[in-house]
Amino acid sequence: MSKPIYTARELLAWVWTDYLRRYRWVLVVASFFMFLEGSMVGALSYMMQPMFDNVFVQGNEDALVWVSVVFFIIFTTRGLAGVAQKILLARVSQNMAANLRIDMLAQMVRQDTSFHQVHPPGYLIQRVQTDVGSVNSVWQMIITGMGKNLISLVVLLGVALNVDVVWTLIMLVGIPLTFLPIGAAQRYVRKQASKVRDLGASLAVRLDETFHGITPVKLNSLEEYQVGRFAAGNKKFVRAGIKSTMGTASITALIDVMAGVGFMGVLLYGGAEIISGDKTVGQFMSFFTAIGLAFDPARRIAAMSGKWQAAAAALERVKELMDTPVKLLPPANPKPAPKGRPGVDLNNVSLSYGDAQVLRDLSFVAESGKTTALVGASGAGKSTVFNVLTRLVDPSQGSVTVGGVPVNELSFPDLRGLFAVVTQDALLFDESVRENILLGRTDVSDDDLQEVLKAAHVADFIPKLTNGLDTQVGPRGSALSGGQRQRVVIARALLRDTPILLLDEATSALDAQSEKVVQAALDSLSGGRTTIVIAHRLSTIRNADKIVVMDRGRVVDHGSHDELLARGGIYADLYRLQFQDGLTVVDQAGVAALTPKAPHLDAPKETWFRRMVNKLAG
């Protein structure tokens, strides 16, 4: 097993400083009630001596009354104190868990795209939900254990010592012998608990992929395959969980063995003293009750040490995520956002993902109020340009400016408030159509909303929905068609009314009828705005003011459609592949009727795709 990233002291100090310190006075009050509850157990064992000696042996009726009253007070105090401390601790632990989950989500959403590429959603959900839940349940147990159980143990040992010091020493003689095996068991539990957390995250990722990809799973008859993979992971998860439980149980078993040795010694030694008359039955019953009750909190404390190892494994992963530095930071003194319809300028921009260089000294200008199209083969870096513009990632060198202001000198809200993005994947949330357009805004009048709905052609299908604008769209918008989802996203972008529009071939995955409607909505959206379009199908960008041709992260040519065709080169080759390979029908205007479509592909891959389709159609 690799060495833990954080020590127990570091983990406890972090939780206390960041999450529990603010509740310190609540914890003080809870500790008082824990002291009351724990001390009542000691009082109970102490009262065994007068009950046996004064009441049962001597038959003292006066003692019977006051002993009975004391027992009533003991149990009542213990019950009320237990309720009070549980309520207070529940308040602290639940608030702590809620704050930790909120902080984790805030930390994760601030991370750049490279973080989310290596941390799948299922993994992050496991950390936020399951790990924090595990830490929360164990943390409350630890507070209780270190409070009530420790107090009970100390008070009960005090009663035992008061009865007879030698008996108590005999009872505890086996404790030193358990130190080494308990330490080994704790390390074993930490190792197995760490495996459980990793396997649990893997299972969460598997479920996330299966449910999000349920349609291709069914179409490819992968039900048994996916269930089999999940079952195999579950077997490993179960084995690791059993081993972790076995390690925790062995710790309490060691306490029981030590208790058995101690009780045997006390009975042999103390029994002889009672027979000889040196000790009374009441003294033995008080001692026996105190020690018997003491081993219950001792077992809980021992079990807690094993459960702490499991919680430490979860807490370690939580802290590791919380300590992951945020690479994209806002400027300390942000500049004001540019006014009007700013242009975009990329100058000698380079960017790498690991060892793969995506952009190489890329330079181009998207002029204010005009449409600039980016074309090139897959992997040319077109989508990365959008990520750089919106600061989802920072380039390693070069400058990116909007309206003459470097993007890294603008606050994130100001920068991203300049852009509206419409991509191939129309992401909708599992909310109503209205909420997916408004996204929490409360300053939009009904007239403005209706105007947006008409411009985006959302008003065309709203009357057909069960509850109109208040119809739930389902997970990822699954209750709507592809064209309807795109129109909702366009309405969202229209409502933002940003000066710059980024389009990633928003109509490529639609049928001809939906494409016509959505294209009309896009024309309304792009009117008068600075627009940058990623084009996979060259027929969609013939009328662009400028076409920028990219290859392997560089700009290799730019100009109008006619200029690029006349010049030859990569653009002319792409155009020829897409429209003049004998697989398409081109009308006199040069616009291809693509059948079948290959959405999201560049020209060479689309041509290859259609050739494969033709072979399959055979």
N, C-alpha and C positions, 0 to 999 in steps of 0.2 A: 504494500500500500504506500502511495506517495505521501509525503509529509503534508499535513493540513496547511492550507494557505494562511489561516488565522488561528491564533491561540484562543483558548477559552476566555482568557482575560480580555483579549481584544474584542471578541464578539460581545461579551457581557458589557464592556465599557461603551461600545457603540450603541447597543440597545438602550442602555441607561441614559447616556448623554443625549441621544437624538429623539428618543421616544418615551421613556419612562420618567425622566427628570421632571417634566412638566406636571406630572401627577404625584409628586413626592408627598404632598400633604394628604392626599387621598390614601396613599400607601401607609402613611404614618397612622392614620385613623384605623385603617384595615389591620395594621400590625397590632394595635391595641386590642382589637376584638380577637385577633388570632392568639394573642397572649392569654386573654380570658378563656378562650375555648381550650387552649392547650393546657393551661394550669388547672382547669377543672378536672382533667383526667388524673393529675397528681393528687388533687384533693379527694377524688373518689377512692384511690388506692390507700391514701392516708386514713380515711374513715373506716377502713376494714378492721383496724385494730380495736377501736372502741366498740364497734358493732359486735365483734366476736367476744372480746374480753368482758366488756361492761354489760352488754345486753344478753347475749346468748349464754355465756358461762356464769356470770354473777347474777343475772336476772334482775338488773336494776331497771325499774319501770320509768323513773325520771329520765334515765339515759336513753330509753327507747324513744321518748318524745323528741328530745333535742337532736338525736341522731337522725331520726326520720325527717325532721325539718331541714337539717343540713343537706341530706341527700336530695330533697326536693329543690333546694336552692342551687345545688351543684348542677343538676340536670337542666333546670330552667335557664340558668346562666349560660351553660354550654350551648343549648339550642338557639337562644337568641343571639349570642355572639357568633355562632356559626352562620346564621342567616345573614347577619350584617356584613361579615367579612367576605362572604361569597358574592353578595351584591356589589360591594365596592370593588372587589377584584375583577368581577365580570365587566364592570364599567371600564376599568383601566385596560384590561386585556383586549376587549373588543375595539376600543378607541385606538389602542396602539396598533392593532392589526389593520384597521381601516386606514390610519395615517400612513402605515408602511406600504400598503397596496397603492395608495394614491401617489406616494413619492416614487415608487417603482415605475408606475405607468408614466409619470412625468419625466423620469429619467430616460425611459426607453423611447418615448416619442421624440425626444430631443436628439437621439442618436442619428447618425447619417445612414445612407443606404447600405454602406459596406457592413455596418453592424447587423442590419436586418437580413443581409444576404447569408450570414453565417449563424444567425439565431432564428430558426423558423418559428412561426406563430405558436405552434403547439408547445414548444419548449418554453417560450416566454409566458404563455398562459399557465403552464405547470408551475413556474417559479412564482407568479403573482398569486395564484389561487391556492394550490396544494401546499407549497412550501411555507408560505406565510401562515396558512391555516394550521399546519403542523407546529410551526414555531409558536403560534398563539396558544394552542391547547397545552403544549408542554410548558410554555412560559408561566401560565397561570398555575400549573401544577408545581413548578419550581418555587414560585413565590409562596404558595401554600406550604410546600414541603420545608422550605427554609424558615418558614414562620411557625405555623401551627405544629407541624411534626417535630421540628427541632425543639420548640418550647416544651412540647409534651415529653419528649425524650429526656431533656435536662431535668424537668420537674420530677419525673418518675424515678430517674436515677438518684435524685436528691432524697426522695422518700426511701428508696432502697438503702442508700447509705445511712440514713437516719436510723433505720432498723438495725442494720449490721454491716459494718465495713467489710469484714472478711467474706461474708456471704456474697456481697456485691463484687468483690475482686475475683472470687471463684467463678461467678457467673460470667464475667467479662474476660476470662483468661484466654479464650479462643480467638478474640478479635484480631490480635496481631498476625495470627496465622492466615487471615483472609485477605490481607492487603495485596499480596502479589497476585493471587488468582483473580481478585476483583479488578485489579488494574489491567490484567490481560483480557478479561471479559469485556471491559469498557472499550479497549482498543479494537477488539473484534466487532463489537456492536457498531462502532464508528465506521469501520470498513464496510460492513454489510449495509448499514443505513445509507452510506454514500452510493452504493450500488443500486439500492432501491430508488433513490432520487433520480439517478441517471436513467434507469430503466423506465421509471414512471414518465419522465420527460419524453423518452423515445416513443412510448405508447401514445402519449398525447399528440405527438407529431404525426404518428401513423393514423390516428383517428381523424385529425384535422385534414390530412391529405385525402383520406377515403371519403369523408362526408362532402368536402368541397369538390371532389372529382367523381361524385356518385354517377353522373351521366356516362362518362367514358368507362367507368368500372362496369356498368351494366351493359353498355354497347359492346365491350370486348370480353364479356362473360368472365369478369375477374372477381366475382363475388367470393368464390371458394379460395382463390389465390390470396385476396386481401385478408379474409378471415383466417387463413392458415398462417400468414405472416404475423397477424395480431396475436393469434394463439401461441405461436412460438415465443414471441416477446413476453407474453403473459406468464408462460412457464418459468422463464428466467426471473421474472418479477416475483412470482410466488416463492420460488426457492430462496431468493435473497431475503424476502420478508420473513420466511420461516427461520432462517439462520439468524436474522436480527433479533427476532422474538426469543429464540433459544438462548442467545447471549444475554439478553435482559433477564430472562427467567433464571439463568444460572447464578446471577448475582444475588437474587433473593434466596435461592436455594442454599448458597453459602452461608447466609445469615441464619437460616433455619438449622443448618448443621451445627453452627457455632452455638446457637441457642440450646440445642439438644445436649451438647457437651456440658454447657454451663448448668443447665437444670439438673442433669445427672449428678454433677459435683455438689450442688447445693443440697439436694435431697440426701445424699450420702452423709455430708458433713452436718447440715442443719437438722436433719431428722434425728440424729443422735443427740443433739443438744435439746431438742424438744422432749424426747423420751426421758432424758435425765432431769428435766425440769428447769434447765438454764434459760430456756426461751419459752414464751407462751404461744398457744395456737393463734391468737390474734396477731402477734408479731409476725409469725410465719405467713399468715393469710395476707397481711398488709404487704409484706415483701413479695410474696408470690404474685399478688395482683399487680403491684408496681412493675415487676420485671415482665410479667406476662403482657401487660398493656404496653410496656416500653418497646417490646419487640415488634409490635404492630407499626408504630412510626419508624422504627429502625428499618423494617422491611420496605416501607414506602420510600424512605430516603435512599436506600440501596437501589430500589427499582428506578427511582428518579435519576440516579446517576447513569443508568443504562439508557433511559429515555432521553436524557440530556444529550447523549452522544448522537442519537438519531436526530434530535432537534438541531444540534450543532452542525450536522451534515447539511441540513436544509438551510440553516441560517448562514452558513458559509457561502452557499451558492447565491443566496439573496444579496449578501454584502458584496460578493464579487461583481454582481451585475450593477449594484449601486455605486461601486468604486470604478466602474468602467468610465474612463474620461470621455467627455463629449468633445468630439473633434471640431464640430462646427459651432463656433461661438459668435454671438452678436458683437458688434463693435462697441467699444467703451463710450465713444462719443459719436453716435450716428448722425449722418447728414440728412437733411430733409429730402423727401422723395421728389424727383423731377416732376414738373407740371406738364400739362398738355398731353400730346401723344409722342412720347420719347422714342428715339431710335435706339438700336442695339448695336454695339461694337465689340467684337472679339478680336484681340490682337495677340498673336503668337501664343495661343493657349495650348498647354500640354497637360495631359492627365494620364495616370496609370492606375490600374486596379491590380495591386500585387506586382507581378512581373510582366503583366500584359499592358502595353502602352496603347491607350484608346484614342487619345488626341495627340497630334504631333504638330506643334507650331501652327495651329489653326487660326486663320484670320478671315473675317468677312464682316460686312456692315449690312444690317437690315434697316433700311431707311424709314423715317417716320411716316406713318400713314400708308405705307405700301406693303405689298405681299411679297415675301421672300420664301422660296421653296428650297428645301434641302433634299437632294437625291444622292443615291449611291448604293452600292451593294450592301448586303447585310454585314454588320460589323464595321461599317465605315465610321461610326461614331455619331450618327444623327441624333439618336435619343439622348446620348450623353450631353449633347449641346443644351438640350432642355434642362437637364439636371444641373448643369453649370450655371445657366442663366438664373434659375430659381434658387441657387445655393443649396441644392440637395447634396452637393459635393463641391469641394473647392479644387481648382486646378493646381498643379504643382508649380506651374510658372505661367506667365502671361497675365493679361488684364482683361476683365469683362466689365463693360460699362453700359449703363442704361441712362439715356439722356445726359451723357457725359459724367455720370456719377458711378464710381466703382461699386459693384454689387456688394462687396464685402465691407463697404462703409455705410450701408443702409441697414436699418433694423429689419428683422425678419418680417414683422407685420407690414412695414412700408414696402419692402421689396416684393413680397409675394402678393401684396395688394395691387401691384402693377400688372399682374399676369392672370389671365383666365386660360385654363388648360382643358382641352377636349381631346381624349385619346381613343384608341381602338377599344379599350376595355372601359366601358361605361360603369364605373363603380357606384353603386347605390347602397345605402344603408337600409337595414331592416326596419324602416319607418314608413310613414305615409308619403304619398307623392308630394304633398305640401311641404312636409318637413325636409324632404330630400332637395327641394328647391330653395327653401328659406335657410336651412342649416342654422336654426337658432335665432335668426334675425327677427326682431319685433318691430322694426321701423319701416316695414314695407306696407304700403296701403293696398287695399283691394284693387284699386284701379291700376296701380303699377304692376301688381301681380298678374292681372288679367292681360295687360299689354304684353308682358313677357311670355305668358302662355300662348298667346296668338302668334307672336313673332317666332317662337320656337316650334310652332305647330303641335304643342302639347294639348291645346284646346281641341284639336281634332279628335283625340281619342278619350279625353276625360269623361265625356257623357256616357261612354260605353263601360266605364268601370263601375263596380258595385256601389262604392261610396264616394265616387268622384275624386276630388283632390285628397280626401281623407282615406283612400284605399291604401292598405298596407302593400308594399311592393315585394315583400318576402326577402329571404336571405340573398344578398347581393343582387336584388332586383329581379329574382327569378319569376315573379308573378307577371312581369312585363315582357314584351318581345324585345328583340335587339334594337329595332328602330325606335320603339317607345323609350327604352332606357337612354338611347343617345339623345333623344329630344329633351328628356328631363335634364340631362347633364348640360345640354346647350342652354336650356332655360336658366339653370343655375348660373352659367357663365354670363348670360345676358343680364341677370340681376346684379351680378358683381360689377358690371359696367367698367371693366378695367381698360386701360389704354393699349395694352399689348395682348395679343391672342396667340396662343401656341396650339397648333393642331397636329395631331399625330394620325393622319389618314383616318379620320373619324368615320368614314363611310365604307371602308374596305370590307367589313364583315357583314354588310347588309345586302338584302335582295334588291332588285332593280327598283321596285316601287318604293320601298323604305328609303333607299339611297336618294331618290329624287326629292322626297319630302325633307330628309335630313339635310341635303345639300342646300335646299332653299333656306332652311333655318340657319345653316352656317353662313350663307351669304348675308343674311340679316345681321348675324353676329359680327362678321369681319368688316362690315362697312365702315370705312373711315379709320379703322384701327391699324396699328402696326402689327402685321400678321406674319408669323413664321410657320411654315407648313412642312412637315415631314411627308414626303410623297413616296409611296410604293408603286402606285400606278401612275404612270406619267401622263395619262389622259386628264387627270384631275388638276394639273398645274400648268397647262399650256398657256394660260393667260396671266400667270404670275409676273409681277414687275421684274423680278430677278430670280434666276435659278442658280443655286450654288451646288456644284458637283463635288462630292466628297469621296475620297478613296483612302482607306487605311488611316483615318484620323486627320487627313490633310484636305485643304481645298485645292483641287486641281484645275478647276475652271469655273467661270460664272458668266452669266449673260442671260439674254432672253431665250425663249424656246427656239425661235428661228435662227438666232445667232449661233447657238450651240450646235444645232443640226448642221448649219453651213460650215462650221469649223471642224466638224468631225470630233473624234476623241471618245472619251468614256460615255458621255451623255448620248451621243449619236449611236454608239454600240448598244447601250441599254434600250434606247428607243427602238432600234432595229430588232433586238431580241424580243421585245414585248409586242411589237405590232407587225413585224414583217417576217415572221418565221414560218408562215404557212399554217399556223395553228389558230390564227385569229382572223376575223373579218374586219377590214378597215374601210370606213366610209370615206367620202371625198374630203371631209373636213379633217381626216386623220384621227378621228376618235374611235377607239377600238370597242367592239362589242365582245367582251371577254366571256368566253364560255368554255369550260367552267371557270369560276373565279378561284383565285388562290389568295385569300385575304392575308394581309400582314407580311407578304413576301416581296422581296425586291425582284427586279425583272428577270435575272438569270434563274433564280430559284422558282419563280412563278412559271417560267417556261418549262423547266424540268418537271415541276409538279403536274402541269397539264399533260406533258408527255406520259408521265406515269399513269395519270387518270385515263388517258386514251388506251394505254396498254391493258389496264384493268377492265375497261369497257369492251376491249378486244373485238 
